[in-house]
């Protein structure tokens, strides 16, 4: 008589030592290491190493911003080293960065005649070239971007991907226009591009015009894109600056107009950094590890065989499914290691893989795979004959769910306040909305009283309302947002 096969009881798999997300700082730092995003053990403060898995995430994320920009921008690459003679030209700009600059003073044993700055940002590296390139109105507009590393001597507490001494993934665009209004339109376009970018990462954003005392040094005004992190601090994840003709006057960037007259050009610059990935990890991750939208996940699907007899058939079925999905351009891993299924589940959950396909004897008999979503843990089945369609259908559901969940959390953590005492109470839990007349003196007094910054008056619904400024008591229709920031 044949021996009866019974389902072998799987030993309990010890869960990871990842701290709970409510302990955000420890959770975040540990997850970067356990999820193989960044190694923080490099022997220079504020400099970190991308693991291959994390770098794949970076590559997928930055492919989106390249796609969005390449429609009407050109990618270029400018030098890292900036001569002191060029760097020191724009006084207000330099004052904003003078305490953050790394200087190269020697070439080998020889002292340099002119010190060289490691770029903290690239205006003073790019604009001497724009002086050469811009001659006529026919040369405009110029829209160029680069993705480079920048260096800033941070004296505050450094944090991987958020506050660095080497920003490894700084996307900065620099545009040149004939008029102030055309530059203003480009700032709006930059903000739209960033919102599209973050929507594809399922990250909700708040766009606001920064107060004058918090704008980019040398700019006419700054528009900023912020998101709310799990520890109730806001993270600035994008900025767009209208530079007017301030830098054009400094670097003599002129064009000949239709009347043959020489005019100073008007410029913009706008940037994002690996803070985009910090937000991606922080907003979507959970107590089990990373959670990724399918578009940027280094591994989109992991296939786990559940072996109880018929091992060869199951293995072959898994390989066939993996091949089908790869033919459709999906990033698939078939986990053939000797670990128990439970151990494999935990490992790939930690890595944020959006979908897990399990194929066991019963699945094979029914010509299906069990499909498990990482974002909400839901489990159902999909026909093996149509597995690519089943996977892609769930990918869209995952992205929508991640965005809607994050958007709901953001709205829940925005609090209407009528007094600064209420602001003090609420900013420990999120963002405070409060009337502000818009005057500098009142804004600075509000910041001092609360111990937090005014991000600005946001666009859209968050910036609408009525009330009285808490300082001067004037009635206003401007609603500012205040928060603790990184």
Secondary structure in CASP SS format (residue, H / E / C, confidence):
PFRMAT SS
TARGET T0000
AUTHOR 0000-0000-0000
METHOD secondary structure of the structure
MODEL  1
X C 1.00
X C 1.00
X C 1.00
X C 1.00
X C 1.00
X C 1.00
X C 1.00
X C 1.00
X C 1.00
X C 1.00
X C 1.00
X C 1.00
X C 1.00
X C 1.00
X C 1.00
X C 1.00
X C 1.00
X C 1.00
X C 1.00
X C 1.00
X C 1.00
X C 1.00
X C 1.00
X H 1.00
X H 1.00
X H 1.00
X H 1.00
X H 1.00
X H 1.00
X H 1.00
X H 1.00
X H 1.00
X H 1.00
X H 1.00
X C 1.00
X C 1.00
X C 1.00
X E 1.00
X E 1.00
X C 1.00
X C 1.00
X C 1.00
X C 1.00
X C 1.00
X C 1.00
X C 1.00
X C 1.00
X C 1.00
X E 1.00
X E 1.00
X C 1.00
X H 1.00
X H 1.00
X H 1.00
X H 1.00
X H 1.00
X H 1.00
X H 1.00
X H 1.00
X H 1.00
X H 1.00
X H 1.00
X H 1.00
X H 1.00
X H 1.00
X H 1.00
X H 1.00
X H 1.00
X H 1.00
X C 1.00
X C 1.00
X C 1.00
X C 1.00
X E 1.00
X E 1.00
X C 1.00
X C 1.00
X C 1.00
X C 1.00
X C 1.00
X E 1.00
X E 1.00
X E 1.00
X H 1.00
X H 1.00
X H 1.00
X H 1.00
X C 1.00
X C 1.00
X C 1.00
X H 1.00
X H 1.00
X H 1.00
X H 1.00
X H 1.00
X H 1.00
X H 1.00
X C 1.00
X C 1.00
X C 1.00
X C 1.00
X E 1.00
X E 1.00
X E 1.00
X E 1.00
X E 1.00
X E 1.00
X C 1.00
X C 1.00
X E 1.00
X E 1.00
X E 1.00
X E 1.00
X E 1.00
X E 1.00
X E 1.00
X E 1.00
X E 1.00
X C 1.00
X C 1.00
X C 1.00
X C 1.00
X H 1.00
X H 1.00
X H 1.00
X H 1.00
X H 1.00
X H 1.00
X H 1.00
X H 1.00
X H 1.00
X H 1.00
X H 1.00
X C 1.00
X C 1.00
X E 1.00
X H 1.00
X H 1.00
X H 1.00
X C 1.00
X C 1.00
X E 1.00
X E 1.00
X E 1.00
X E 1.00
X E 1.00
X E 1.00
X E 1.00
X E 1.00
X E 1.00
X E 1.00
X C 1.00
X C 1.00
X C 1.00
X C 1.00
X C 1.00
X C 1.00
X C 1.00
X E 1.00
X C 1.00
X C 1.00
X C 1.00
X E 1.00
X C 1.00
X C 1.00
X E 1.00
X E 1.00
X E 1.00
X E 1.00
X E 1.00
X E 1.00
X E 1.00
X E 1.00
X E 1.00
X E 1.00
X E 1.00
X E 1.00
X C 1.00
X C 1.00
X H 1.00
X H 1.00
X H 1.00
X H 1.00
X H 1.00
X H 1.00
X H 1.00
X H 1.00
X H 1.00
X H 1.00
X H 1.00
X H 1.00
X H 1.00
X H 1.00
X H 1.00
X H 1.00
X H 1.00
X H 1.00
X H 1.00
X H 1.00
X H 1.00
X C 1.00
X C 1.00
X C 1.00
X C 1.00
X C 1.00
X E 1.00
X E 1.00
X E 1.00
X E 1.00
X C 1.00
X C 1.00
X H 1.00
X H 1.00
X H 1.00
X C 1.00
X C 1.00
X C 1.00
X C 1.00
X C 1.00
X C 1.00
X E 1.00
X E 1.00
X E 1.00
X E 1.00
X E 1.00
X E 1.00
X E 1.00
X E 1.00
X C 1.00
X C 1.00
X C 1.00
X C 1.00
X E 1.00
X E 1.00
X E 1.00
X E 1.00
X E 1.00
X E 1.00
X E 1.00
X E 1.00
X E 1.00
X E 1.00
X E 1.00
X E 1.00
X C 1.00
X H 1.00
X H 1.00
X H 1.00
X H 1.00
X H 1.00
X H 1.00
X C 1.00
X C 1.00
X E 1.00
X E 1.00
X E 1.00
X C 1.00
X C 1.00
X C 1.00
X C 1.00
X C 1.00
X E 1.00
X E 1.00
X E 1.00
X C 1.00
X E 1.00
X E 1.00
X E 1.00
X E 1.00
X E 1.00
X E 1.00
X E 1.00
X C 1.00
X C 1.00
X H 1.00
X H 1.00
X H 1.00
X H 1.00
X H 1.00
X H 1.00
X H 1.00
X H 1.00
X H 1.00
X H 1.00
X C 1.00
X E 1.00
X C 1.00
X C 1.00
X E 1.00
X C 1.00
X C 1.00
X C 1.00
X C 1.00
X C 1.00
X C 1.00
X C 1.00
X C 1.00
X C 1.00
X C 1.00
X C 1.00
X E 1.00
X E 1.00
X E 1.00
X E 1.00
X E 1.00
X C 1.00
X C 1.00
X C 1.00
X C 1.00
X C 1.00
X H 1.00
X H 1.00
X H 1.00
X H 1.00
X H 1.00
X H 1.00
X H 1.00
X H 1.00
X H 1.00
X H 1.00
X H 1.00
X H 1.00
X H 1.00
X H 1.00
X H 1.00
X H 1.00
X H 1.00
X C 1.00
X C 1.00
X C 1.00
X C 1.00
X E 1.00
X E 1.00
X E 1.00
X E 1.00
X C 1.00
X C 1.00
X C 1.00
X C 1.00
X C 1.00
X H 1.00
X H 1.00
X H 1.00
X H 1.00
X H 1.00
X H 1.00
X H 1.00
X H 1.00
X H 1.00
X H 1.00
X C 1.00
X C 1.00
X C 1.00
X C 1.00
X E 1.00
X E 1.00
X E 1.00
X E 1.00
X E 1.00
X C 1.00
X H 1.00
X H 1.00
X H 1.00
X H 1.00
X H 1.00
X C 1.00
X C 1.00
X E 1.00
X E 1.00
X E 1.00
X E 1.00
X E 1.00
X E 1.00
X C 1.00
X C 1.00
X C 1.00
X C 1.00
X C 1.00
X E 1.00
X E 1.00
X E 1.00
X E 1.00
X E 1.00
X H 1.00
X H 1.00
X H 1.00
X H 1.00
X H 1.00
X H 1.00
X H 1.00
X H 1.00
X H 1.00
X H 1.00
X H 1.00
X H 1.00
X H 1.00
X H 1.00
X H 1.00
X H 1.00
X H 1.00
X H 1.00
X H 1.00
X H 1.00
X H 1.00
X H 1.00
X H 1.00
X H 1.00
X H 1.00
X H 1.00
X H 1.00
X H 1.00
X H 1.00
X C 1.00
X E 1.00
X E 1.00
X E 1.00
X C 1.00
X C 1.00
X C 1.00
X H 1.00
X H 1.00
X H 1.00
X H 1.00
X H 1.00
X H 1.00
X H 1.00
X C 1.00
X C 1.00
X C 1.00
X C 1.00
X E 1.00
X E 1.00
X E 1.00
X E 1.00
X E 1.00
X C 1.00
X C 1.00
X C 1.00
X C 1.00
X H 1.00
X H 1.00
X H 1.00
X H 1.00
X H 1.00
X H 1.00
X H 1.00
X H 1.00
X H 1.00
X H 1.00
X H 1.00
X C 1.00
X C 1.00
X E 1.00
X E 1.00
X E 1.00
X E 1.00
X E 1.00
X E 1.00
X C 1.00
X H 1.00
X H 1.00
X H 1.00
X H 1.00
X E 1.00
X E 1.00
X E 1.00
X E 1.00
X E 1.00
X C 1.00
X C 1.00
X C 1.00
X C 1.00
X C 1.00
X C 1.00
X E 1.00
X E 1.00
X E 1.00
X E 1.00
X E 1.00
X E 1.00
X E 1.00
X E 1.00
X E 1.00
X E 1.00
X E 1.00
X C 1.00
END
